[in-house]
Each structure stands twice: as C-alpha cells, then as structure tokens.
Amino acid sequence: MSDEVPVRLEDLQIDEIQELLEEEGIEATVEQVRMITAFVTSVGGLENAQGLFDEIRQLRPAA
C-alpha cells in the first residue's frame, strides 16, 4: 500500500504544471497552462476533464 498523497492540479503552481507538461514532451506557454488550469477547475477536476475529452472523442466521426 502506498502512502503517497495524489497531487491535485489545484495544488500546483503554473510553473510546476508547465514543467510536468514539458517532462511529457508538451510545450505550453504560461497563458496556455492558465487556460488549461481554468478549464480543468471549471469542469470539477482532472477526472471530469478526462471524461469530457473521452466523450468528445466518441462524437468525432471516424476519419
């Protein structure tokens, strides 16, 4: 059993989020990170944001 506490987006600073994205090979400006953070917060967190993107992917017509 892990004693690690999950990190919440709301607990991170913009520059910390930007660094995490860069570690994944994603380059984002400070303004883009702010918009991502605002979006995730507005939909109720990362899990809800992921669910929303999954729904959008299902609505896209097959290419």
N, C-alpha and C positions, 0 to 999 in steps of 0.2 A: 504494500500500500504506500502510495506517495504522499508526502507531507506538503507537496508543492501547492501553493495557492494560485489558481488561474489568474493570469493578468487580464484586466479589463481595459478595453480601449480608452474608457473614460479616465483611467488612472495614469495614462501615459501623456507625456508632453509631445507637442507636434514634432520636435526634432527626434525624439525617440521613435515615433511611428515612422518617420521618414527613414531612419537608419534601418529599422526592421524591414521596410519595403526594399531598400537597397540591398540588404542581405539576400533577398529573394530575387534580385535582378530587376527590380521595378524602380525606375527613376520617376520621382514625383516632386513637383515644386511645393514650397510651403503652402501656397494657396490651394493646390490640389489636395494636399493632405488635410487642410482645414475643411474643404468641401466634403471629402470622404468621411471625416470625423462627424461633421454636421449631419450627413445623410444617415450614417450608422446610428447616431444618437436619436435622430428623428423617427426611425423605424423600431427603436427599442432594443438595440444591441446587435452584436455581430451575428448571432444565430438567426435573428429575424432578417437581417440584411442578406445572409446567405440563402435563406428560404425564398426571399423575394427574387433574387437572381436566378434561383433554380426554376421558379415559376415562369420568369421571363424567357429563359432558355427553352422551356417546353412550348411556349407560344410562338417562337420563331419558326417560320416554315423551313423545311429541310432544304438544304442547298443542293 
